[in-house]
Amino acid sequence: MTKKEIINSLTVQHKLFTNRILGLTESEFLFTKTDKWSAGQQLDHIVRAVSPLAQAFSIPKSSPNFVFGKSNRASSSYEELVEKYHAALKNGGKASGRFLPDSVEYLKRETHIEKLHEIVKLLNSNVDSYSEEELDEFTVPHPLLGVLTLREILYFTKYHVQHHHQLVLQYLAKK
């Protein structure tokens, strides 16, 4: 995927997710089963996951605080990255620490959604300042997948919101 395609897909996938969340009734939004997240928690998790990435991409490359490493390999394809994520989940990988969601009140869902849209907009704006080559050159750590190129972390971010969108649909189908 090119940088422009990534930026577009991040916007589209997050919008599809939030549109689904907005379409839920209060009982659907709050519904949860033992050890499964509600739709509100899924939303909070996505906000928590995208926020640090938007911040990382906002660090000027000329800054002494620019801490990305350099890659010694080519970026994986989108499909390879998704496979790696599925393998990590199958091996027991899951969110932890600051990525664990809080409960979200139904009346606060729109505030969370607006925040997510602003974060994605900021992320996309910051990504646009990188060249195609820089997306494959620099790396960033991921808590579950290890060191990823910037392109790979963007692939992950696109897939991650799709994954949680599907979880919302699956859990509600079993309600």
PyRosetta script that sets phi, psi and omega in degrees:
from pyrosetta import init, pose_from_sequence

init()
pose = pose_from_sequence("MTKKEIINSLTVQHKLFTNRILGLTESEFLFTKTDKWSAGQQLDHIVRAVSPLAQAFSIPKSSPNFVFGKSNRASSSYEELVEKYHAALKNGGKASGRFLPDSVEYLKRETHIEKLHEIVKLLNSNVDSYSEEELDEFTVPHPLLGVLTLREILYFTKYHVQHHHQLVLQYLAKK")
pose.set_psi(1, 138.8)
pose.set_omega(1, 175.7)
pose.set_phi(2, -79.3)
pose.set_psi(2, 167.5)
pose.set_omega(2, 179.1)
pose.set_phi(3, -56.9)
pose.set_psi(3, -45.4)
pose.set_omega(3, -178.9)
pose.set_phi(4, -63.2)
pose.set_psi(4, -40.2)
pose.set_omega(4, 177.8)
pose.set_phi(5, -65.1)
pose.set_psi(5, -39.2)
pose.set_omega(5, 178.0)
pose.set_phi(6, -63.3)
pose.set_psi(6, -48.9)
pose.set_omega(6, -179.7)
pose.set_phi(7, -57.5)
pose.set_psi(7, -47.0)
pose.set_omega(7, 179.6)
pose.set_phi(8, -62.2)
pose.set_psi(8, -44.6)
pose.set_omega(8, -177.3)
pose.set_phi(9, -67.4)
pose.set_psi(9, -34.6)
pose.set_omega(9, 176.6)
pose.set_phi(10, -62.6)
pose.set_psi(10, -43.9)
pose.set_omega(10, 178.4)
pose.set_phi(11, -63.3)
pose.set_psi(11, -49.4)
pose.set_omega(11, -176.6)
pose.set_phi(12, -63.1)
pose.set_psi(12, -48.2)
pose.set_omega(12, -175.9)
pose.set_phi(13, -66.6)
pose.set_psi(13, -38.5)
pose.set_omega(13, 178.0)
pose.set_phi(14, -69.5)
pose.set_psi(14, -35.4)
pose.set_omega(14, 177.9)
pose.set_phi(15, -67.5)
pose.set_psi(15, -42.4)
pose.set_omega(15, 177.0)
pose.set_phi(16, -59.6)
pose.set_psi(16, -43.1)
pose.set_omega(16, 179.2)
pose.set_phi(17, -62.2)
pose.set_psi(17, -50.0)
pose.set_omega(17, -176.7)
pose.set_phi(18, -69.4)
pose.set_psi(18, -32.2)
pose.set_omega(18, 175.3)
pose.set_phi(19, -62.5)
pose.set_psi(19, -40.1)
pose.set_omega(19, 177.6)
pose.set_phi(20, -63.2)
pose.set_psi(20, -44.9)
pose.set_omega(20, -179.9)
pose.set_phi(21, -60.8)
pose.set_psi(21, -43.2)
pose.set_omega(21, -179.9)
pose.set_phi(22, -64.2)
pose.set_psi(22, -27.4)
pose.set_omega(22, -178.7)
pose.set_phi(23, -82.1)
pose.set_psi(23, -2.6)
pose.set_omega(23, -178.0)
pose.set_phi(24, -82.9)
pose.set_psi(24, 145.3)
pose.set_omega(24, 171.7)
pose.set_phi(25, -73.4)
pose.set_psi(25, 169.3)
pose.set_omega(25, 178.7)
pose.set_phi(26, -60.1)
pose.set_psi(26, -43.3)
pose.set_omega(26, -178.8)
pose.set_phi(27, -66.7)
pose.set_psi(27, -36.0)
pose.set_omega(27, 177.0)
pose.set_phi(28, -68.3)
pose.set_psi(28, -42.0)
pose.set_omega(28, -178.7)
pose.set_phi(29, -61.9)
pose.set_psi(29, -37.2)
pose.set_omega(29, -176.0)
pose.set_phi(30, -94.0)
pose.set_psi(30, -10.1)
pose.set_omega(30, -175.9)
pose.set_phi(31, -61.4)
pose.set_psi(31, 134.4)
pose.set_omega(31, 176.1)
pose.set_phi(32, -150.2)
pose.set_psi(32, 154.4)
pose.set_omega(32, 172.4)
pose.set_phi(33, -113.4)
pose.set_psi(33, 166.0)
pose.set_omega(33, 178.2)
pose.set_phi(34, -50.3)
pose.set_psi(34, 130.3)
pose.set_omega(34, 177.7)
pose.set_phi(35, 61.1)
pose.set_psi(35, 14.7)
pose.set_omega(35, 175.1)
pose.set_phi(36, -116.7)
pose.set_psi(36, 148.9)
pose.set_omega(36, -178.9)
pose.set_phi(37, -85.4)
pose.set_psi(37, 145.7)
pose.set_omega(37, 172.2)
pose.set_phi(38, -72.6)
pose.set_psi(38, 168.8)
pose.set_omega(38, 175.8)
pose.set_phi(39, -60.2)
pose.set_psi(39, -37.0)
pose.set_omega(39, 177.5)
pose.set_phi(40, -63.2)
pose.set_psi(40, -39.9)
pose.set_omega(40, 177.0)
pose.set_phi(41, -69.3)
pose.set_psi(41, -35.9)
pose.set_omega(41, 175.8)
pose.set_phi(42, -60.2)
pose.set_psi(42, -43.9)
pose.set_omega(42, 178.0)
pose.set_phi(43, -61.4)
pose.set_psi(43, -47.5)
pose.set_omega(43, 180.0)
pose.set_phi(44, -61.3)
pose.set_psi(44, -40.1)
pose.set_omega(44, 178.3)
pose.set_phi(45, -61.1)
pose.set_psi(45, -43.3)
pose.set_omega(45, 179.6)
pose.set_phi(46, -64.3)
pose.set_psi(46, -41.6)
pose.set_omega(46, 176.5)
pose.set_phi(47, -59.1)
pose.set_psi(47, -46.1)
pose.set_omega(47, -179.3)
pose.set_phi(48, -64.8)
pose.set_psi(48, -30.8)
pose.set_omega(48, -178.6)
pose.set_phi(49, -79.1)
pose.set_psi(49, -37.8)
pose.set_omega(49, -175.3)
pose.set_phi(50, -82.4)
pose.set_psi(50, -31.0)
pose.set_omega(50, -177.1)
pose.set_phi(51, -54.8)
pose.set_psi(51, -52.8)
pose.set_omega(51, -178.6)
pose.set_phi(52, -65.8)
pose.set_psi(52, -27.8)
pose.set_omega(52, 178.3)
pose.set_phi(53, -68.9)
pose.set_psi(53, -43.0)
pose.set_omega(53, 177.1)
pose.set_phi(54, -61.3)
pose.set_psi(54, -39.4)
pose.set_omega(54, 177.9)
pose.set_phi(55, -65.7)
pose.set_psi(55, -42.9)
pose.set_omega(55, -179.1)
pose.set_phi(56, -62.3)
pose.set_psi(56, -41.9)
pose.set_omega(56, 179.8)
pose.set_phi(57, -70.7)
pose.set_psi(57, -13.4)
pose.set_omega(57, -179.6)
pose.set_phi(58, -87.6)
pose.set_psi(58, -10.4)
pose.set_omega(58, 178.8)
pose.set_phi(59, -70.4)
pose.set_psi(59, 122.2)
pose.set_omega(59, 179.3)
pose.set_phi(60, -59.0)
pose.set_psi(60, 138.1)
pose.set_omega(60, -178.4)
pose.set_phi(61, -62.9)
pose.set_psi(61, -22.5)
pose.set_omega(61, 179.6)
pose.set_phi(62, -86.8)
pose.set_psi(62, -5.8)
pose.set_omega(62, -176.9)
pose.set_phi(63, -74.3)
pose.set_psi(63, 144.3)
pose.set_omega(63, 174.6)
pose.set_phi(64, -65.3)
pose.set_psi(64, -17.4)
pose.set_omega(64, 177.9)
pose.set_phi(65, -85.8)
pose.set_psi(65, 0.0)
pose.set_omega(65, 178.5)
pose.set_phi(66, -70.9)
pose.set_psi(66, 107.6)
pose.set_omega(66, -169.2)
pose.set_phi(67, -108.7)
pose.set_psi(67, 8.4)
pose.set_omega(67, 178.5)
pose.set_phi(68, -65.0)
pose.set_psi(68, 140.9)
pose.set_omega(68, 173.5)
pose.set_phi(69, -86.5)
pose.set_psi(69, -177.9)
pose.set_omega(69, 177.7)
pose.set_phi(70, -111.5)
pose.set_psi(70, 141.9)
pose.set_omega(70, -177.1)
pose.set_phi(71, -80.7)
pose.set_psi(71, 145.5)
pose.set_omega(71, 175.0)
pose.set_phi(72, -111.3)
pose.set_psi(72, 19.5)
pose.set_omega(72, -179.0)
pose.set_phi(73, -149.7)
pose.set_psi(73, 166.6)
pose.set_omega(73, 176.0)
pose.set_phi(74, -76.6)
pose.set_psi(74, 153.0)
pose.set_omega(74, 175.7)
pose.set_phi(75, -65.6)
pose.set_psi(75, 144.4)
pose.set_omega(75, 173.0)
pose.set_phi(76, -70.8)
pose.set_psi(76, 159.8)
pose.set_omega(76, 173.8)
pose.set_phi(77, -74.7)
pose.set_psi(77, 167.3)
pose.set_omega(77, 176.7)
pose.set_phi(78, -57.0)
pose.set_psi(78, -46.8)
pose.set_omega(78, -178.4)
pose.set_phi(79, -62.3)
pose.set_psi(79, -40.7)
pose.set_omega(79, 178.5)
pose.set_phi(80, -65.2)
pose.set_psi(80, -39.7)
pose.set_omega(80, 178.8)
pose.set_phi(81, -64.3)
pose.set_psi(81, -43.2)
pose.set_omega(81, 178.7)
pose.set_phi(82, -61.9)
pose.set_psi(82, -42.4)
pose.set_omega(82, 176.7)
pose.set_phi(83, -59.6)
pose.set_psi(83, -43.9)
pose.set_omega(83, 179.4)
pose.set_phi(84, -61.7)
pose.set_psi(84, -40.5)
pose.set_omega(84, 178.6)
pose.set_phi(85, -65.4)
pose.set_psi(85, -45.4)
pose.set_omega(85, 178.8)
pose.set_phi(86, -61.6)
pose.set_psi(86, -40.0)
pose.set_omega(86, 178.1)
pose.set_phi(87, -63.2)
pose.set_psi(87, -41.4)
pose.set_omega(87, 179.1)
pose.set_phi(88, -64.0)
pose.set_psi(88, -41.0)
pose.set_omega(88, 178.1)
pose.set_phi(89, -66.3)
pose.set_psi(89, -41.4)
pose.set_omega(89, 179.9)
pose.set_phi(90, -62.6)
pose.set_psi(90, -31.7)
pose.set_omega(90, 179.6)
pose.set_phi(91, -87.0)
pose.set_psi(91, 16.4)
pose.set_omega(91, 175.1)
pose.set_phi(92, 95.6)
pose.set_psi(92, 2.1)
pose.set_omega(92, 179.3)
pose.set_phi(93, -64.1)
pose.set_psi(93, 139.6)
pose.set_omega(93, 177.0)
pose.set_phi(94, -159.2)
pose.set_psi(94, 166.9)
pose.set_omega(94, -179.5)
pose.set_phi(95, -63.0)
pose.set_psi(95, 149.1)
pose.set_omega(95, 178.0)
pose.set_phi(96, -150.4)
pose.set_psi(96, 172.0)
pose.set_omega(96, 174.4)
pose.set_phi(97, 54.7)
pose.set_psi(97, -130.5)
pose.set_omega(97, -174.6)
pose.set_phi(98, -67.8)
pose.set_psi(98, -7.5)
pose.set_omega(98, -180.0)
pose.set_phi(99, -93.4)
pose.set_psi(99, -5.4)
pose.set_omega(99, 176.3)
pose.set_phi(100, -74.4)
pose.set_psi(100, 131.2)
pose.set_omega(100, -173.9)
pose.set_phi(101, -81.8)
pose.set_psi(101, 155.6)
pose.set_omega(101, 168.9)
pose.set_phi(102, -94.1)
pose.set_psi(102, 165.4)
pose.set_omega(102, 171.7)
pose.set_phi(103, -69.8)
pose.set_psi(103, 146.9)
pose.set_omega(103, 178.4)
pose.set_phi(104, -121.5)
pose.set_psi(104, 126.9)
pose.set_omega(104, 176.4)
pose.set_phi(105, -68.0)
pose.set_psi(105, 144.5)
pose.set_omega(105, 179.7)
pose.set_phi(106, -54.8)
pose.set_psi(106, -41.7)
pose.set_omega(106, -177.8)
pose.set_phi(107, -70.8)
pose.set_psi(107, -12.3)
pose.set_omega(107, 179.8)
pose.set_phi(108, -102.7)
pose.set_psi(108, 5.5)
pose.set_omega(108, -177.2)
pose.set_phi(109, -63.4)
pose.set_psi(109, -39.4)
pose.set_omega(109, -179.1)
pose.set_phi(110, -66.0)
pose.set_psi(110, -35.8)
pose.set_omega(110, 176.7)
pose.set_phi(111, -63.6)
pose.set_psi(111, -43.8)
pose.set_omega(111, 177.3)
pose.set_phi(112, -63.3)
pose.set_psi(112, -41.1)
pose.set_omega(112, -179.6)
pose.set_phi(113, -65.5)
pose.set_psi(113, -44.0)
pose.set_omega(113, 177.1)
pose.set_phi(114, -60.4)
pose.set_psi(114, -42.4)
pose.set_omega(114, 178.3)
pose.set_phi(115, -61.0)
pose.set_psi(115, -44.8)
pose.set_omega(115, 179.2)
pose.set_phi(116, -61.6)
pose.set_psi(116, -43.6)
pose.set_omega(116, 179.3)
pose.set_phi(117, -61.8)
pose.set_psi(117, -39.6)
pose.set_omega(117, 177.7)
pose.set_phi(118, -65.4)
pose.set_psi(118, -40.5)
pose.set_omega(118, 179.3)
pose.set_phi(119, -64.9)
pose.set_psi(119, -44.0)
pose.set_omega(119, 179.6)
pose.set_phi(120, -65.1)
pose.set_psi(120, -39.4)
pose.set_omega(120, 177.7)
pose.set_phi(121, -61.9)
pose.set_psi(121, -44.6)
pose.set_omega(121, 177.9)
pose.set_phi(122, -63.4)
pose.set_psi(122, -45.9)
pose.set_omega(122, 178.2)
pose.set_phi(123, -56.4)
pose.set_psi(123, -50.0)
pose.set_omega(123, -178.5)
pose.set_phi(124, -61.5)
pose.set_psi(124, -39.9)
pose.set_omega(124, 177.8)
pose.set_phi(125, -62.5)
pose.set_psi(125, -42.9)
pose.set_omega(125, 179.9)
pose.set_phi(126, -69.7)
pose.set_psi(126, -38.6)
pose.set_omega(126, 178.1)
pose.set_phi(127, -61.4)
pose.set_psi(127, -37.1)
pose.set_omega(127, -177.8)
pose.set_phi(128, -62.3)
pose.set_psi(128, -20.4)
pose.set_omega(128, 179.3)
pose.set_phi(129, -80.2)
pose.set_psi(129, -6.9)
pose.set_omega(129, 178.4)
pose.set_phi(130, -96.3)
pose.set_psi(130, 146.0)
pose.set_omega(130, 174.6)
pose.set_phi(131, -81.1)
pose.set_psi(131, 164.6)
pose.set_omega(131, 175.6)
pose.set_phi(132, -56.3)
pose.set_psi(132, -41.3)
pose.set_omega(132, -178.3)
pose.set_phi(133, -65.1)
pose.set_psi(133, -41.1)
pose.set_omega(133, -179.7)
pose.set_phi(134, -65.1)
pose.set_psi(134, -31.8)
pose.set_omega(134, 177.6)
pose.set_phi(135, -63.6)
pose.set_psi(135, -27.5)
pose.set_omega(135, 178.2)
pose.set_phi(136, -95.8)
pose.set_psi(136, -16.1)
pose.set_omega(136, -176.0)
pose.set_phi(137, -86.0)
pose.set_psi(137, -44.2)
pose.set_omega(137, -174.5)
pose.set_phi(138, -91.6)
pose.set_psi(138, 153.2)
pose.set_omega(138, -179.8)
pose.set_phi(139, -124.8)
pose.set_psi(139, 162.1)
pose.set_omega(139, 178.3)
pose.set_phi(140, -145.9)
pose.set_psi(140, 144.3)
pose.set_omega(140, 178.9)
pose.set_phi(141, -77.5)
pose.set_psi(141, 142.6)
pose.set_omega(141, 173.0)
pose.set_phi(142, -117.8)
pose.set_psi(142, 134.1)
pose.set_omega(142, -173.8)
pose.set_phi(143, -62.9)
pose.set_psi(143, -21.9)
pose.set_omega(143, -178.2)
pose.set_phi(144, -110.7)
pose.set_psi(144, -34.0)
pose.set_omega(144, -172.5)
pose.set_phi(145, -102.7)
pose.set_psi(145, -2.5)
pose.set_omega(145, -179.4)
pose.set_phi(146, 82.3)
pose.set_psi(146, -152.5)
pose.set_omega(146, -176.8)
pose.set_phi(147, -79.1)
pose.set_psi(147, 125.6)
pose.set_omega(147, 179.5)
pose.set_phi(148, -123.0)
pose.set_psi(148, 151.1)
pose.set_omega(148, 170.8)
pose.set_phi(149, -70.8)
pose.set_psi(149, 163.3)
pose.set_omega(149, 178.6)
pose.set_phi(150, -59.8)
pose.set_psi(150, -38.1)
pose.set_omega(150, 177.7)
pose.set_phi(151, -61.3)
pose.set_psi(151, -43.8)
pose.set_omega(151, -179.3)
pose.set_phi(152, -64.8)
pose.set_psi(152, -39.8)
pose.set_omega(152, 179.8)
pose.set_phi(153, -66.9)
pose.set_psi(153, -31.5)
pose.set_omega(153, 175.9)
pose.set_phi(154, -71.5)
pose.set_psi(154, -39.5)
pose.set_omega(154, 173.6)
pose.set_phi(155, -58.7)
pose.set_psi(155, -45.9)
pose.set_omega(155, 179.5)
pose.set_phi(156, -58.7)
pose.set_psi(156, -45.3)
pose.set_omega(156, -177.0)
pose.set_phi(157, -61.9)
pose.set_psi(157, -40.1)
pose.set_omega(157, 175.7)
pose.set_phi(158, -62.4)
pose.set_psi(158, -49.2)
pose.set_omega(158, -177.7)
pose.set_phi(159, -69.9)
pose.set_psi(159, -38.0)
pose.set_omega(159, -176.3)
pose.set_phi(160, -56.2)
pose.set_psi(160, -45.1)
pose.set_omega(160, 179.3)
pose.set_phi(161, -68.7)
pose.set_psi(161, -35.1)
pose.set_omega(161, 176.3)
pose.set_phi(162, -64.3)
pose.set_psi(162, -42.1)
pose.set_omega(162, 179.6)
pose.set_phi(163, -58.7)
pose.set_psi(163, -47.4)
pose.set_omega(163, -178.4)
pose.set_phi(164, -72.8)
pose.set_psi(164, -29.6)
pose.set_omega(164, 173.1)
pose.set_phi(165, -61.4)
pose.set_psi(165, -46.2)
pose.set_omega(165, 178.8)
pose.set_phi(166, -64.0)
pose.set_psi(166, -37.3)
pose.set_omega(166, 178.1)
pose.set_phi(167, -62.5)
pose.set_psi(167, -42.0)
pose.set_omega(167, 178.0)
pose.set_phi(168, -58.3)
pose.set_psi(168, -47.1)
pose.set_omega(168, -178.7)
pose.set_phi(169, -63.8)
pose.set_psi(169, -43.3)
pose.set_omega(169, -179.7)
pose.set_phi(170, -63.6)
pose.set_psi(170, -45.8)
pose.set_omega(170, -178.2)
pose.set_phi(171, -64.3)
pose.set_psi(171, -40.1)
pose.set_omega(171, -179.7)
pose.set_phi(172, -70.9)
pose.set_psi(172, -30.8)
pose.set_omega(172, 178.2)
pose.set_phi(173, -66.9)
pose.set_psi(173, -26.0)
pose.set_omega(173, -179.4)
pose.set_phi(174, -96.1)
pose.set_psi(174, 4.1)
pose.set_omega(174, -175.8)
pose.set_phi(175, -58.9)
pose.dump_pdb("model.pdb")
